[in-house]
Amino acid sequence: MDIRDELIDHVPRLRRYARALINNRELADDLVQDTLERALGRTELFRAGTDLRAWLFTIMHNIFVNQVRKLSTRGVHVSVDDEGVPETEYAVPASQSATLEVRDLDYALQRLPADQRVVVLLVGLEEMSYADVALALDIPVGTVMSRLSRGRERLRALMAGAVPRANLKVVR
C-alpha cells in the first residue's frame, strides 16, 4: 500500500486531535490540511517500517507550535461570516447535561498549558503510548509522564471548579 493511501486512514484522527487542540473548526481543518500537505510533499522523509501515525502527529505538532509562535504577534482570529450561523447553533438545551460536561471539559482543556494539553490529548484522546508521544513530540518518555501527571491533576481541579494553585517554591 502506498503511503498516500495510508494517509487517508489517519485523517479522522488528525481532525479530531486538531479540533480538540485548537477549539476552532475552521482553523483545525486548516491545520489538518497543512499537515497533509507537508506530509505529501515530504513522503521521501518517511522511513518505511516506522509508525505513520506518529510521523503525522509530529508534523502536526510542529506546525501547531509554529502557528502559536506566529499568533503571538498577530490578533485573534474572528470569523467574518457570523451572520451565516443560525442562532440555534448557540443555544444549549437545559436537559443536555452531557453537552455541558463536554463543554466544561473543553473549556478546562483550553486552560491547560500547551505542553500539558498536547500530552493529555495524545494519550487520552488518541490513545497513543507514552513512547509514541515521546517520539512524536521529540521529548523523553519521563517528560511525557510528568506532563501527563501534572496535566491530569490540573484538569481534575479545573473540572471540580477549583482554581489550581501554581507550584511555586518559596525562596528564603
Chimera marker file (.cmm) of the C-alpha trace (Angstrom):
<marker_set name="trace">
<marker id="1" x="0.000" y="0.000" z="0.000" r="1" g="1" b="0" radius="0.5"/>
<marker id="2" x="1.326" y="3.423" z="-0.943" r="1" g="1" b="0" radius="0.5"/>
<marker id="3" x="1.934" y="5.984" z="1.819" r="1" g="1" b="0" radius="0.5"/>
<marker id="4" x="-0.533" y="8.330" z="0.111" r="1" g="1" b="0" radius="0.5"/>
<marker id="5" x="-3.290" y="5.729" z="0.531" r="1" g="1" b="0" radius="0.5"/>
<marker id="6" x="-2.382" y="5.214" z="4.188" r="1" g="1" b="0" radius="0.5"/>
<marker id="7" x="-2.645" y="8.962" z="4.870" r="1" g="1" b="0" radius="0.5"/>
<marker id="8" x="-6.383" y="8.843" z="4.182" r="1" g="1" b="0" radius="0.5"/>
<marker id="9" x="-6.886" y="6.380" z="7.048" r="1" g="1" b="0" radius="0.5"/>
<marker id="10" x="-5.380" y="8.877" z="9.502" r="1" g="1" b="0" radius="0.5"/>
<marker id="11" x="-7.431" y="11.946" z="8.518" r="1" g="1" b="0" radius="0.5"/>
<marker id="12" x="-10.228" y="11.379" z="11.106" r="1" g="1" b="0" radius="0.5"/>
<marker id="13" x="-7.687" y="11.089" z="13.939" r="1" g="1" b="0" radius="0.5"/>
<marker id="14" x="-5.811" y="14.157" z="12.751" r="1" g="1" b="0" radius="0.5"/>
<marker id="15" x="-9.041" y="16.140" z="12.502" r="1" g="1" b="0" radius="0.5"/>
<marker id="16" x="-10.242" y="15.050" z="15.963" r="1" g="1" b="0" radius="0.5"/>
<marker id="17" x="-6.925" y="15.940" z="17.572" r="1" g="1" b="0" radius="0.5"/>
<marker id="18" x="-6.674" y="19.284" z="15.751" r="1" g="1" b="0" radius="0.5"/>
<marker id="19" x="-10.197" y="20.295" z="16.788" r="1" g="1" b="0" radius="0.5"/>
<marker id="20" x="-9.513" y="19.395" z="20.407" r="1" g="1" b="0" radius="0.5"/>
<marker id="21" x="-6.213" y="21.244" z="20.285" r="1" g="1" b="0" radius="0.5"/>
<marker id="22" x="-7.383" y="24.465" z="18.637" r="1" g="1" b="0" radius="0.5"/>
<marker id="23" x="-11.098" y="24.693" z="19.536" r="1" g="1" b="0" radius="0.5"/>
<marker id="24" x="-11.941" y="26.380" z="16.231" r="1" g="1" b="0" radius="0.5"/>
<marker id="25" x="-13.346" y="24.206" z="13.454" r="1" g="1" b="0" radius="0.5"/>
<marker id="26" x="-12.006" y="26.246" z="10.537" r="1" g="1" b="0" radius="0.5"/>
<marker id="27" x="-8.522" y="26.673" z="11.970" r="1" g="1" b="0" radius="0.5"/>
<marker id="28" x="-8.411" y="22.984" z="12.946" r="1" g="1" b="0" radius="0.5"/>
<marker id="29" x="-9.308" y="21.949" z="9.410" r="1" g="1" b="0" radius="0.5"/>
<marker id="30" x="-6.590" y="24.284" z="8.119" r="1" g="1" b="0" radius="0.5"/>
<marker id="31" x="-4.105" y="22.600" z="10.477" r="1" g="1" b="0" radius="0.5"/>
<marker id="32" x="-5.076" y="19.159" z="9.148" r="1" g="1" b="0" radius="0.5"/>
<marker id="33" x="-4.746" y="20.393" z="5.574" r="1" g="1" b="0" radius="0.5"/>
<marker id="34" x="-1.332" y="21.911" z="6.288" r="1" g="1" b="0" radius="0.5"/>
<marker id="35" x="-0.241" y="18.654" z="7.937" r="1" g="1" b="0" radius="0.5"/>
<marker id="36" x="-1.333" y="16.533" z="4.986" r="1" g="1" b="0" radius="0.5"/>
<marker id="37" x="0.219" y="18.959" z="2.510" r="1" g="1" b="0" radius="0.5"/>
<marker id="38" x="3.561" y="18.852" z="4.310" r="1" g="1" b="0" radius="0.5"/>
<marker id="39" x="3.406" y="15.048" z="4.646" r="1" g="1" b="0" radius="0.5"/>
<marker id="40" x="2.632" y="14.579" z="0.956" r="1" g="1" b="0" radius="0.5"/>
<marker id="41" x="5.405" y="16.954" z="-0.005" r="1" g="1" b="0" radius="0.5"/>
<marker id="42" x="7.922" y="15.099" z="2.125" r="1" g="1" b="0" radius="0.5"/>
<marker id="43" x="6.960" y="11.443" z="1.711" r="1" g="1" b="0" radius="0.5"/>
<marker id="44" x="10.580" y="10.632" z="0.928" r="1" g="1" b="0" radius="0.5"/>
<marker id="45" x="11.445" y="11.552" z="4.542" r="1" g="1" b="0" radius="0.5"/>
<marker id="46" x="9.129" y="8.895" z="5.970" r="1" g="1" b="0" radius="0.5"/>
<marker id="47" x="11.053" y="5.765" z="6.917" r="1" g="1" b="0" radius="0.5"/>
<marker id="48" x="9.277" y="2.561" z="5.917" r="1" g="1" b="0" radius="0.5"/>
<marker id="49" x="8.589" y="0.328" z="8.886" r="1" g="1" b="0" radius="0.5"/>
<marker id="50" x="8.055" y="3.220" z="11.304" r="1" g="1" b="0" radius="0.5"/>
<marker id="51" x="4.728" y="4.435" z="12.688" r="1" g="1" b="0" radius="0.5"/>
<marker id="52" x="2.990" y="6.664" z="10.128" r="1" g="1" b="0" radius="0.5"/>
<marker id="53" x="0.577" y="7.980" z="12.775" r="1" g="1" b="0" radius="0.5"/>
<marker id="54" x="3.422" y="9.167" z="14.999" r="1" g="1" b="0" radius="0.5"/>
<marker id="55" x="5.102" y="10.804" z="11.990" r="1" g="1" b="0" radius="0.5"/>
<marker id="56" x="1.880" y="12.662" z="11.086" r="1" g="1" b="0" radius="0.5"/>
<marker id="57" x="1.311" y="13.804" z="14.666" r="1" g="1" b="0" radius="0.5"/>
<marker id="58" x="4.907" y="15.043" z="14.796" r="1" g="1" b="0" radius="0.5"/>
<marker id="59" x="4.294" y="17.093" z="11.669" r="1" g="1" b="0" radius="0.5"/>
<marker id="60" x="1.013" y="18.441" z="13.079" r="1" g="1" b="0" radius="0.5"/>
<marker id="61" x="2.642" y="19.306" z="16.404" r="1" g="1" b="0" radius="0.5"/>
<marker id="62" x="5.458" y="21.201" z="14.699" r="1" g="1" b="0" radius="0.5"/>
<marker id="63" x="3.036" y="23.153" z="12.503" r="1" g="1" b="0" radius="0.5"/>
<marker id="64" x="0.876" y="23.959" z="15.532" r="1" g="1" b="0" radius="0.5"/>
<marker id="65" x="3.856" y="25.223" z="17.539" r="1" g="1" b="0" radius="0.5"/>
<marker id="66" x="4.932" y="27.416" z="14.629" r="1" g="1" b="0" radius="0.5"/>
<marker id="67" x="1.400" y="28.817" z="14.324" r="1" g="1" b="0" radius="0.5"/>
<marker id="68" x="1.252" y="29.597" z="18.049" r="1" g="1" b="0" radius="0.5"/>
<marker id="69" x="4.521" y="31.478" z="17.759" r="1" g="1" b="0" radius="0.5"/>
<marker id="70" x="3.173" y="33.496" z="14.829" r="1" g="1" b="0" radius="0.5"/>
<marker id="71" x="-0.131" y="34.209" z="16.611" r="1" g="1" b="0" radius="0.5"/>
<marker id="72" x="1.698" y="35.828" z="19.487" r="1" g="1" b="0" radius="0.5"/>
<marker id="73" x="2.465" y="38.698" z="17.133" r="1" g="1" b="0" radius="0.5"/>
<marker id="74" x="-0.955" y="38.826" z="15.438" r="1" g="1" b="0" radius="0.5"/>
<marker id="75" x="-4.514" y="39.444" z="16.594" r="1" g="1" b="0" radius="0.5"/>
<marker id="76" x="-7.189" y="36.893" z="17.424" r="1" g="1" b="0" radius="0.5"/>
<marker id="77" x="-8.972" y="35.126" z="14.538" r="1" g="1" b="0" radius="0.5"/>
<marker id="78" x="-12.622" y="36.160" z="14.182" r="1" g="1" b="0" radius="0.5"/>
<marker id="79" x="-14.926" y="34.612" z="11.601" r="1" g="1" b="0" radius="0.5"/>
<marker id="80" x="-16.313" y="37.141" z="9.125" r="1" g="1" b="0" radius="0.5"/>
<marker id="81" x="-19.497" y="35.223" z="8.411" r="1" g="1" b="0" radius="0.5"/>
<marker id="82" x="-21.045" y="35.181" z="11.890" r="1" g="1" b="0" radius="0.5"/>
<marker id="83" x="-24.434" y="36.130" z="10.420" r="1" g="1" b="0" radius="0.5"/>
<marker id="84" x="-24.425" y="32.904" z="8.427" r="1" g="1" b="0" radius="0.5"/>
<marker id="85" x="-24.614" y="30.795" z="11.584" r="1" g="1" b="0" radius="0.5"/>
<marker id="86" x="-28.185" y="30.251" z="12.774" r="1" g="1" b="0" radius="0.5"/>
<marker id="87" x="-28.954" y="31.255" z="16.359" r="1" g="1" b="0" radius="0.5"/>
<marker id="88" x="-29.890" y="27.661" z="17.164" r="1" g="1" b="0" radius="0.5"/>
<marker id="89" x="-26.202" y="26.780" z="16.933" r="1" g="1" b="0" radius="0.5"/>
<marker id="90" x="-25.554" y="28.881" z="20.032" r="1" g="1" b="0" radius="0.5"/>
<marker id="91" x="-28.437" y="27.512" z="22.101" r="1" g="1" b="0" radius="0.5"/>
<marker id="92" x="-27.806" y="24.736" z="24.628" r="1" g="1" b="0" radius="0.5"/>
<marker id="93" x="-30.833" y="22.719" z="25.733" r="1" g="1" b="0" radius="0.5"/>
<marker id="94" x="-31.128" y="22.685" z="29.529" r="1" g="1" b="0" radius="0.5"/>
<marker id="95" x="-31.688" y="18.935" z="29.609" r="1" g="1" b="0" radius="0.5"/>
<marker id="96" x="-28.436" y="18.138" z="27.846" r="1" g="1" b="0" radius="0.5"/>
<marker id="97" x="-26.052" y="17.717" z="30.776" r="1" g="1" b="0" radius="0.5"/>
<marker id="98" x="-23.674" y="15.609" z="28.680" r="1" g="1" b="0" radius="0.5"/>
<marker id="99" x="-23.237" y="18.515" z="26.279" r="1" g="1" b="0" radius="0.5"/>
<marker id="100" x="-22.469" y="20.816" z="29.193" r="1" g="1" b="0" radius="0.5"/>
<marker id="101" x="-19.925" y="18.367" z="30.576" r="1" g="1" b="0" radius="0.5"/>
<marker id="102" x="-18.169" y="18.158" z="27.218" r="1" g="1" b="0" radius="0.5"/>
<marker id="103" x="-18.164" y="21.939" z="27.001" r="1" g="1" b="0" radius="0.5"/>
<marker id="104" x="-16.731" y="22.180" z="30.513" r="1" g="1" b="0" radius="0.5"/>
<marker id="105" x="-14.080" y="19.608" z="29.662" r="1" g="1" b="0" radius="0.5"/>
<marker id="106" x="-13.166" y="21.505" z="26.500" r="1" g="1" b="0" radius="0.5"/>
<marker id="107" x="-13.020" y="24.748" z="28.492" r="1" g="1" b="0" radius="0.5"/>
<marker id="108" x="-10.761" y="23.090" z="31.079" r="1" g="1" b="0" radius="0.5"/>
<marker id="109" x="-8.540" y="21.587" z="28.386" r="1" g="1" b="0" radius="0.5"/>
<marker id="110" x="-8.055" y="25.013" z="26.835" r="1" g="1" b="0" radius="0.5"/>
<marker id="111" x="-6.889" y="26.324" z="30.230" r="1" g="1" b="0" radius="0.5"/>
<marker id="112" x="-4.074" y="23.780" z="30.467" r="1" g="1" b="0" radius="0.5"/>
<marker id="113" x="-0.593" y="24.925" z="29.486" r="1" g="1" b="0" radius="0.5"/>
<marker id="114" x="0.047" y="23.951" z="25.856" r="1" g="1" b="0" radius="0.5"/>
<marker id="115" x="2.752" y="21.388" z="26.677" r="1" g="1" b="0" radius="0.5"/>
<marker id="116" x="0.432" y="19.579" z="29.124" r="1" g="1" b="0" radius="0.5"/>
<marker id="117" x="-2.641" y="19.843" z="26.854" r="1" g="1" b="0" radius="0.5"/>
<marker id="118" x="-0.792" y="18.277" z="23.918" r="1" g="1" b="0" radius="0.5"/>
<marker id="119" x="0.314" y="15.275" z="26.006" r="1" g="1" b="0" radius="0.5"/>
<marker id="120" x="-3.116" y="14.814" z="27.660" r="1" g="1" b="0" radius="0.5"/>
<marker id="121" x="-4.824" y="14.839" z="24.247" r="1" g="1" b="0" radius="0.5"/>
<marker id="122" x="-2.371" y="12.456" z="22.592" r="1" g="1" b="0" radius="0.5"/>
<marker id="123" x="-2.505" y="9.939" z="25.442" r="1" g="1" b="0" radius="0.5"/>
<marker id="124" x="-6.152" y="10.354" z="26.449" r="1" g="1" b="0" radius="0.5"/>
<marker id="125" x="-7.915" y="11.130" z="23.178" r="1" g="1" b="0" radius="0.5"/>
<marker id="126" x="-5.663" y="9.485" z="20.619" r="1" g="1" b="0" radius="0.5"/>
<marker id="127" x="-4.687" y="6.587" z="22.931" r="1" g="1" b="0" radius="0.5"/>
<marker id="128" x="-1.046" y="6.842" z="21.935" r="1" g="1" b="0" radius="0.5"/>
<marker id="129" x="1.557" y="5.106" z="24.094" r="1" g="1" b="0" radius="0.5"/>
<marker id="130" x="3.989" y="7.180" z="26.116" r="1" g="1" b="0" radius="0.5"/>
<marker id="131" x="6.782" y="6.077" z="23.776" r="1" g="1" b="0" radius="0.5"/>
<marker id="132" x="4.816" y="7.170" z="20.693" r="1" g="1" b="0" radius="0.5"/>
<marker id="133" x="4.035" y="10.545" z="22.275" r="1" g="1" b="0" radius="0.5"/>
<marker id="134" x="7.693" y="10.994" z="23.207" r="1" g="1" b="0" radius="0.5"/>
<marker id="135" x="8.672" y="10.178" z="19.631" r="1" g="1" b="0" radius="0.5"/>
<marker id="136" x="6.043" y="12.484" z="18.121" r="1" g="1" b="0" radius="0.5"/>
<marker id="137" x="6.981" y="15.432" z="20.352" r="1" g="1" b="0" radius="0.5"/>
<marker id="138" x="10.714" y="14.701" z="20.435" r="1" g="1" b="0" radius="0.5"/>
<marker id="139" x="10.869" y="14.667" z="24.244" r="1" g="1" b="0" radius="0.5"/>
<marker id="140" x="11.937" y="11.985" z="26.756" r="1" g="1" b="0" radius="0.5"/>
<marker id="141" x="9.338" y="9.468" z="27.991" r="1" g="1" b="0" radius="0.5"/>
<marker id="142" x="9.830" y="10.754" z="31.550" r="1" g="1" b="0" radius="0.5"/>
<marker id="143" x="8.844" y="14.231" z="30.408" r="1" g="1" b="0" radius="0.5"/>
<marker id="144" x="5.711" y="12.788" z="28.802" r="1" g="1" b="0" radius="0.5"/>
<marker id="145" x="4.819" y="11.073" z="32.082" r="1" g="1" b="0" radius="0.5"/>
<marker id="146" x="5.371" y="14.173" z="34.229" r="1" g="1" b="0" radius="0.5"/>
<marker id="147" x="3.463" y="16.467" z="31.850" r="1" g="1" b="0" radius="0.5"/>
<marker id="148" x="0.610" y="13.964" z="31.729" r="1" g="1" b="0" radius="0.5"/>
<marker id="149" x="0.519" y="13.704" z="35.522" r="1" g="1" b="0" radius="0.5"/>
<marker id="150" x="0.529" y="17.472" z="36.025" r="1" g="1" b="0" radius="0.5"/>
<marker id="151" x="-1.987" y="17.946" z="33.212" r="1" g="1" b="0" radius="0.5"/>
<marker id="152" x="-4.405" y="15.395" z="34.646" r="1" g="1" b="0" radius="0.5"/>
<marker id="153" x="-4.099" y="16.899" z="38.120" r="1" g="1" b="0" radius="0.5"/>
<marker id="154" x="-4.775" y="20.394" z="36.814" r="1" g="1" b="0" radius="0.5"/>
<marker id="155" x="-7.642" y="19.126" z="34.645" r="1" g="1" b="0" radius="0.5"/>
<marker id="156" x="-9.279" y="17.453" z="37.677" r="1" g="1" b="0" radius="0.5"/>
<marker id="157" x="-9.004" y="20.688" z="39.643" r="1" g="1" b="0" radius="0.5"/>
<marker id="158" x="-10.473" y="22.743" z="36.812" r="1" g="1" b="0" radius="0.5"/>
<marker id="159" x="-13.351" y="20.296" z="36.343" r="1" g="1" b="0" radius="0.5"/>
<marker id="160" x="-14.061" y="20.417" z="40.081" r="1" g="1" b="0" radius="0.5"/>
<marker id="161" x="-14.318" y="24.189" z="39.869" r="1" g="1" b="0" radius="0.5"/>
<marker id="162" x="-11.180" y="24.814" z="41.861" r="1" g="1" b="0" radius="0.5"/>
<marker id="163" x="-8.504" y="27.177" z="40.663" r="1" g="1" b="0" radius="0.5"/>
<marker id="164" x="-5.327" y="25.104" z="40.565" r="1" g="1" b="0" radius="0.5"/>
<marker id="165" x="-2.547" y="26.664" z="42.543" r="1" g="1" b="0" radius="0.5"/>
<marker id="166" x="0.786" y="27.306" z="40.982" r="1" g="1" b="0" radius="0.5"/>
<marker id="167" x="3.593" y="25.040" z="42.144" r="1" g="1" b="0" radius="0.5"/>
<marker id="168" x="5.974" y="27.722" z="43.289" r="1" g="1" b="0" radius="0.5"/>
<marker id="169" x="8.960" y="27.168" z="45.505" r="1" g="1" b="0" radius="0.5"/>
<marker id="170" x="9.377" y="29.560" z="48.389" r="1" g="1" b="0" radius="0.5"/>
<marker id="171" x="12.843" y="31.075" z="48.480" r="1" g="1" b="0" radius="0.5"/>
<marker id="172" x="14.028" y="32.180" z="51.900" r="1" g="1" b="0" radius="0.5"/>
<link id1="1" id2="2" r="1" g="1" b="0" radius="0.2"/>
<link id1="2" id2="3" r="1" g="1" b="0" radius="0.2"/>
<link id1="3" id2="4" r="1" g="1" b="0" radius="0.2"/>
<link id1="4" id2="5" r="1" g="1" b="0" radius="0.2"/>
<link id1="5" id2="6" r="1" g="1" b="0" radius="0.2"/>
<link id1="6" id2="7" r="1" g="1" b="0" radius="0.2"/>
<link id1="7" id2="8" r="1" g="1" b="0" radius="0.2"/>
<link id1="8" id2="9" r="1" g="1" b="0" radius="0.2"/>
<link id1="9" id2="10" r="1" g="1" b="0" radius="0.2"/>
<link id1="10" id2="11" r="1" g="1" b="0" radius="0.2"/>
<link id1="11" id2="12" r="1" g="1" b="0" radius="0.2"/>
<link id1="12" id2="13" r="1" g="1" b="0" radius="0.2"/>
<link id1="13" id2="14" r="1" g="1" b="0" radius="0.2"/>
<link id1="14" id2="15" r="1" g="1" b="0" radius="0.2"/>
<link id1="15" id2="16" r="1" g="1" b="0" radius="0.2"/>
<link id1="16" id2="17" r="1" g="1" b="0" radius="0.2"/>
<link id1="17" id2="18" r="1" g="1" b="0" radius="0.2"/>
<link id1="18" id2="19" r="1" g="1" b="0" radius="0.2"/>
<link id1="19" id2="20" r="1" g="1" b="0" radius="0.2"/>
<link id1="20" id2="21" r="1" g="1" b="0" radius="0.2"/>
<link id1="21" id2="22" r="1" g="1" b="0" radius="0.2"/>
<link id1="22" id2="23" r="1" g="1" b="0" radius="0.2"/>
<link id1="23" id2="24" r="1" g="1" b="0" radius="0.2"/>
<link id1="24" id2="25" r="1" g="1" b="0" radius="0.2"/>
<link id1="25" id2="26" r="1" g="1" b="0" radius="0.2"/>
<link id1="26" id2="27" r="1" g="1" b="0" radius="0.2"/>
<link id1="27" id2="28" r="1" g="1" b="0" radius="0.2"/>
<link id1="28" id2="29" r="1" g="1" b="0" radius="0.2"/>
<link id1="29" id2="30" r="1" g="1" b="0" radius="0.2"/>
<link id1="30" id2="31" r="1" g="1" b="0" radius="0.2"/>
<link id1="31" id2="32" r="1" g="1" b="0" radius="0.2"/>
<link id1="32" id2="33" r="1" g="1" b="0" radius="0.2"/>
<link id1="33" id2="34" r="1" g="1" b="0" radius="0.2"/>
<link id1="34" id2="35" r="1" g="1" b="0" radius="0.2"/>
<link id1="35" id2="36" r="1" g="1" b="0" radius="0.2"/>
<link id1="36" id2="37" r="1" g="1" b="0" radius="0.2"/>
<link id1="37" id2="38" r="1" g="1" b="0" radius="0.2"/>
<link id1="38" id2="39" r="1" g="1" b="0" radius="0.2"/>
<link id1="39" id2="40" r="1" g="1" b="0" radius="0.2"/>
<link id1="40" id2="41" r="1" g="1" b="0" radius="0.2"/>
<link id1="41" id2="42" r="1" g="1" b="0" radius="0.2"/>
<link id1="42" id2="43" r="1" g="1" b="0" radius="0.2"/>
<link id1="43" id2="44" r="1" g="1" b="0" radius="0.2"/>
<link id1="44" id2="45" r="1" g="1" b="0" radius="0.2"/>
<link id1="45" id2="46" r="1" g="1" b="0" radius="0.2"/>
<link id1="46" id2="47" r="1" g="1" b="0" radius="0.2"/>
<link id1="47" id2="48" r="1" g="1" b="0" radius="0.2"/>
<link id1="48" id2="49" r="1" g="1" b="0" radius="0.2"/>
<link id1="49" id2="50" r="1" g="1" b="0" radius="0.2"/>
<link id1="50" id2="51" r="1" g="1" b="0" radius="0.2"/>
<link id1="51" id2="52" r="1" g="1" b="0" radius="0.2"/>
<link id1="52" id2="53" r="1" g="1" b="0" radius="0.2"/>
<link id1="53" id2="54" r="1" g="1" b="0" radius="0.2"/>
<link id1="54" id2="55" r="1" g="1" b="0" radius="0.2"/>
<link id1="55" id2="56" r="1" g="1" b="0" radius="0.2"/>
<link id1="56" id2="57" r="1" g="1" b="0" radius="0.2"/>
<link id1="57" id2="58" r="1" g="1" b="0" radius="0.2"/>
<link id1="58" id2="59" r="1" g="1" b="0" radius="0.2"/>
<link id1="59" id2="60" r="1" g="1" b="0" radius="0.2"/>
<link id1="60" id2="61" r="1" g="1" b="0" radius="0.2"/>
<link id1="61" id2="62" r="1" g="1" b="0" radius="0.2"/>
<link id1="62" id2="63" r="1" g="1" b="0" radius="0.2"/>
<link id1="63" id2="64" r="1" g="1" b="0" radius="0.2"/>
<link id1="64" id2="65" r="1" g="1" b="0" radius="0.2"/>
<link id1="65" id2="66" r="1" g="1" b="0" radius="0.2"/>
<link id1="66" id2="67" r="1" g="1" b="0" radius="0.2"/>
<link id1="67" id2="68" r="1" g="1" b="0" radius="0.2"/>
<link id1="68" id2="69" r="1" g="1" b="0" radius="0.2"/>
<link id1="69" id2="70" r="1" g="1" b="0" radius="0.2"/>
<link id1="70" id2="71" r="1" g="1" b="0" radius="0.2"/>
<link id1="71" id2="72" r="1" g="1" b="0" radius="0.2"/>
<link id1="72" id2="73" r="1" g="1" b="0" radius="0.2"/>
<link id1="73" id2="74" r="1" g="1" b="0" radius="0.2"/>
<link id1="74" id2="75" r="1" g="1" b="0" radius="0.2"/>
<link id1="75" id2="76" r="1" g="1" b="0" radius="0.2"/>
<link id1="76" id2="77" r="1" g="1" b="0" radius="0.2"/>
<link id1="77" id2="78" r="1" g="1" b="0" radius="0.2"/>
<link id1="78" id2="79" r="1" g="1" b="0" radius="0.2"/>
<link id1="79" id2="80" r="1" g="1" b="0" radius="0.2"/>
<link id1="80" id2="81" r="1" g="1" b="0" radius="0.2"/>
<link id1="81" id2="82" r="1" g="1" b="0" radius="0.2"/>
<link id1="82" id2="83" r="1" g="1" b="0" radius="0.2"/>
<link id1="83" id2="84" r="1" g="1" b="0" radius="0.2"/>
<link id1="84" id2="85" r="1" g="1" b="0" radius="0.2"/>
<link id1="85" id2="86" r="1" g="1" b="0" radius="0.2"/>
<link id1="86" id2="87" r="1" g="1" b="0" radius="0.2"/>
<link id1="87" id2="88" r="1" g="1" b="0" radius="0.2"/>
<link id1="88" id2="89" r="1" g="1" b="0" radius="0.2"/>
<link id1="89" id2="90" r="1" g="1" b="0" radius="0.2"/>
<link id1="90" id2="91" r="1" g="1" b="0" radius="0.2"/>
<link id1="91" id2="92" r="1" g="1" b="0" radius="0.2"/>
<link id1="92" id2="93" r="1" g="1" b="0" radius="0.2"/>
<link id1="93" id2="94" r="1" g="1" b="0" radius="0.2"/>
<link id1="94" id2="95" r="1" g="1" b="0" radius="0.2"/>
<link id1="95" id2="96" r="1" g="1" b="0" radius="0.2"/>
<link id1="96" id2="97" r="1" g="1" b="0" radius="0.2"/>
<link id1="97" id2="98" r="1" g="1" b="0" radius="0.2"/>
<link id1="98" id2="99" r="1" g="1" b="0" radius="0.2"/>
<link id1="99" id2="100" r="1" g="1" b="0" radius="0.2"/>
<link id1="100" id2="101" r="1" g="1" b="0" radius="0.2"/>
<link id1="101" id2="102" r="1" g="1" b="0" radius="0.2"/>
<link id1="102" id2="103" r="1" g="1" b="0" radius="0.2"/>
<link id1="103" id2="104" r="1" g="1" b="0" radius="0.2"/>
<link id1="104" id2="105" r="1" g="1" b="0" radius="0.2"/>
<link id1="105" id2="106" r="1" g="1" b="0" radius="0.2"/>
<link id1="106" id2="107" r="1" g="1" b="0" radius="0.2"/>
<link id1="107" id2="108" r="1" g="1" b="0" radius="0.2"/>
<link id1="108" id2="109" r="1" g="1" b="0" radius="0.2"/>
<link id1="109" id2="110" r="1" g="1" b="0" radius="0.2"/>
<link id1="110" id2="111" r="1" g="1" b="0" radius="0.2"/>
<link id1="111" id2="112" r="1" g="1" b="0" radius="0.2"/>
<link id1="112" id2="113" r="1" g="1" b="0" radius="0.2"/>
<link id1="113" id2="114" r="1" g="1" b="0" radius="0.2"/>
<link id1="114" id2="115" r="1" g="1" b="0" radius="0.2"/>
<link id1="115" id2="116" r="1" g="1" b="0" radius="0.2"/>
<link id1="116" id2="117" r="1" g="1" b="0" radius="0.2"/>
<link id1="117" id2="118" r="1" g="1" b="0" radius="0.2"/>
<link id1="118" id2="119" r="1" g="1" b="0" radius="0.2"/>
<link id1="119" id2="120" r="1" g="1" b="0" radius="0.2"/>
<link id1="120" id2="121" r="1" g="1" b="0" radius="0.2"/>
<link id1="121" id2="122" r="1" g="1" b="0" radius="0.2"/>
<link id1="122" id2="123" r="1" g="1" b="0" radius="0.2"/>
<link id1="123" id2="124" r="1" g="1" b="0" radius="0.2"/>
<link id1="124" id2="125" r="1" g="1" b="0" radius="0.2"/>
<link id1="125" id2="126" r="1" g="1" b="0" radius="0.2"/>
<link id1="126" id2="127" r="1" g="1" b="0" radius="0.2"/>
<link id1="127" id2="128" r="1" g="1" b="0" radius="0.2"/>
<link id1="128" id2="129" r="1" g="1" b="0" radius="0.2"/>
<link id1="129" id2="130" r="1" g="1" b="0" radius="0.2"/>
<link id1="130" id2="131" r="1" g="1" b="0" radius="0.2"/>
<link id1="131" id2="132" r="1" g="1" b="0" radius="0.2"/>
<link id1="132" id2="133" r="1" g="1" b="0" radius="0.2"/>
<link id1="133" id2="134" r="1" g="1" b="0" radius="0.2"/>
<link id1="134" id2="135" r="1" g="1" b="0" radius="0.2"/>
<link id1="135" id2="136" r="1" g="1" b="0" radius="0.2"/>
<link id1="136" id2="137" r="1" g="1" b="0" radius="0.2"/>
<link id1="137" id2="138" r="1" g="1" b="0" radius="0.2"/>
<link id1="138" id2="139" r="1" g="1" b="0" radius="0.2"/>
<link id1="139" id2="140" r="1" g="1" b="0" radius="0.2"/>
<link id1="140" id2="141" r="1" g="1" b="0" radius="0.2"/>
<link id1="141" id2="142" r="1" g="1" b="0" radius="0.2"/>
<link id1="142" id2="143" r="1" g="1" b="0" radius="0.2"/>
<link id1="143" id2="144" r="1" g="1" b="0" radius="0.2"/>
<link id1="144" id2="145" r="1" g="1" b="0" radius="0.2"/>
<link id1="145" id2="146" r="1" g="1" b="0" radius="0.2"/>
<link id1="146" id2="147" r="1" g="1" b="0" radius="0.2"/>
<link id1="147" id2="148" r="1" g="1" b="0" radius="0.2"/>
<link id1="148" id2="149" r="1" g="1" b="0" radius="0.2"/>
<link id1="149" id2="150" r="1" g="1" b="0" radius="0.2"/>
<link id1="150" id2="151" r="1" g="1" b="0" radius="0.2"/>
<link id1="151" id2="152" r="1" g="1" b="0" radius="0.2"/>
<link id1="152" id2="153" r="1" g="1" b="0" radius="0.2"/>
<link id1="153" id2="154" r="1" g="1" b="0" radius="0.2"/>
<link id1="154" id2="155" r="1" g="1" b="0" radius="0.2"/>
<link id1="155" id2="156" r="1" g="1" b="0" radius="0.2"/>
<link id1="156" id2="157" r="1" g="1" b="0" radius="0.2"/>
<link id1="157" id2="158" r="1" g="1" b="0" radius="0.2"/>
<link id1="158" id2="159" r="1" g="1" b="0" radius="0.2"/>
<link id1="159" id2="160" r="1" g="1" b="0" radius="0.2"/>
<link id1="160" id2="161" r="1" g="1" b="0" radius="0.2"/>
<link id1="161" id2="162" r="1" g="1" b="0" radius="0.2"/>
<link id1="162" id2="163" r="1" g="1" b="0" radius="0.2"/>
<link id1="163" id2="164" r="1" g="1" b="0" radius="0.2"/>
<link id1="164" id2="165" r="1" g="1" b="0" radius="0.2"/>
<link id1="165" id2="166" r="1" g="1" b="0" radius="0.2"/>
<link id1="166" id2="167" r="1" g="1" b="0" radius="0.2"/>
<link id1="167" id2="168" r="1" g="1" b="0" radius="0.2"/>
<link id1="168" id2="169" r="1" g="1" b="0" radius="0.2"/>
<link id1="169" id2="170" r="1" g="1" b="0" radius="0.2"/>
<link id1="170" id2="171" r="1" g="1" b="0" radius="0.2"/>
<link id1="171" id2="172" r="1" g="1" b="0" radius="0.2"/>
</marker_set>
